[in-house]
């Protein structure tokens, strides 16, 4: 696993051992960032289920301004910290905030901050976490105007989103689906990627 593009292109990313962390593959990460395009530039990024930090660190490599990465696992927090220091070098303290806490606690701790790009990639068994995280973020007024939410889920998962969120694009990669979500956006059909 590595950073695919941007100022840290090619840097290797560390993943904790075991099956608790399910890193987004390089192929899926590359595809979703091609879809996001310039929306990552100068973005304030929030990744509530950091794992390895790959999504937020890829965003920072591609020009995002700052990132907050949360994960409640100590092993994941250590991997994210190691990866962020490798990717960001001297900018680490200014551009990354890594929290060892669950998504609910992280949202509470970040009250008053706003984000332009949010990644939601919880363990597949936590299907309710997508809607709950979005509801908490919306109620806390943490989503900047035009905020983009990227959700990675198991293709077969039936994810119920709260009002006023809507999926405007879905890409399918084998057993994984990536939903692109905005406030009030209209839904379009799924696209299967090879």
Secondary structure, 3 states (H helix, E strand, C coil): CECCCCCCCCCECCCCCCCCCCCCCHHHHHHHHHHHHHHHCCCEEEECCCCCCHHHHHHHHCCCCEEEEECCCHHHHHHHHHHHHHHHHHHHHHHEEEECCCHHHHHHHCCCCCEEEEEECCCCCCCHHHHHHHHHHHHCCCEEEEEEEEEEEECCCCCCCCCCEEEEEEEEECCEEEEEEEECCCCCCEEECC
